[in-house]
Amino acid sequence: MPASERLRVKLALAEPALRASTAVLWRAEGLLPRYRAYLCAMHTVIRASVPLMERAAQRAASMARHGDPLGAPLAAYLHDHIREEAEHDSWLLDDLTAAGSGPRAALDPVPPPLVASLAGAQYYWIEHHHPVALLGYIAVLEGHAPASGLAPRLARLTGLPAPAFRTVHEHARLDDGHVGELYALLDRLPLSRGHEAAVAVSALHTTDALTQLFVRLGRTGPAPPVRGAGRSVPTGGQV
């Protein structure tokens, strides 16, 4: 079994809880304030993506110079992915403005501890273990892309204009290809058992932290309806 499949098997055990949390997040009742809160929370997550990859690429390049066989291909992948992910945090600020809030709603508050735990763990593993761990984080964030029809459904239910859903729309279009590239990389890299463990631990931590974050976001607005009542919105992932 290739490394990518071993990671998929491990994640399959944790993904039902994450998908359940997004189902609650996207329920129709109270969706407008919850969507605005979601945009703010995701900005605090996504604005760390490029800095994380930049630091991981620096560490990987340094390790390559000292003979680490993962260093050069990992750094090359991260440099390419940095270009692909650039400005995505700005998309979220534009979405917030179109949704009737504004950039300060995401930029001014102290990011919640769950977000610090989500991204901060990656900094620790990059600096104090091995930057390959970041691939687990990327696998989860990009492996749960929104369903292709989610953006128009959210627009219909909230009454917001289409520009308020650029991030949801673009990630539905882009992330399947990105996660395919990442899994192909995992299968090319000469991973040891320790490297695979680092990727898996990072991925499982990311899944757990995202689940907790979405559960909290799901409490924004009215309480969930009794099962069978009201309308629901198809999920599909985190961004």
Buried (B, 14 or more C-beta within 10 A) or exposed (E): EEBBEBBBEBBEEBBEBBBBBBBBBBBBBBBBEBBBBBBBBBBBBBBBBBEBBEBBBBBBBEBBEEEBEBBBBBBBBBBEBBEEBEEBBBBBBBBBBBBEBEBEBBBEEEBBEBBBBBBBBBBEBBEEBBBBBBBBBBBBBBBBBBBEEBBEBBBEBBEBEEEBBBBBBBBBEBBEEBBEBBBEBBEEBEBEEEBBEBBBBBBBBBBBBBBBBBBBBBBBBEEBEEEEEEEEBEBBBBB
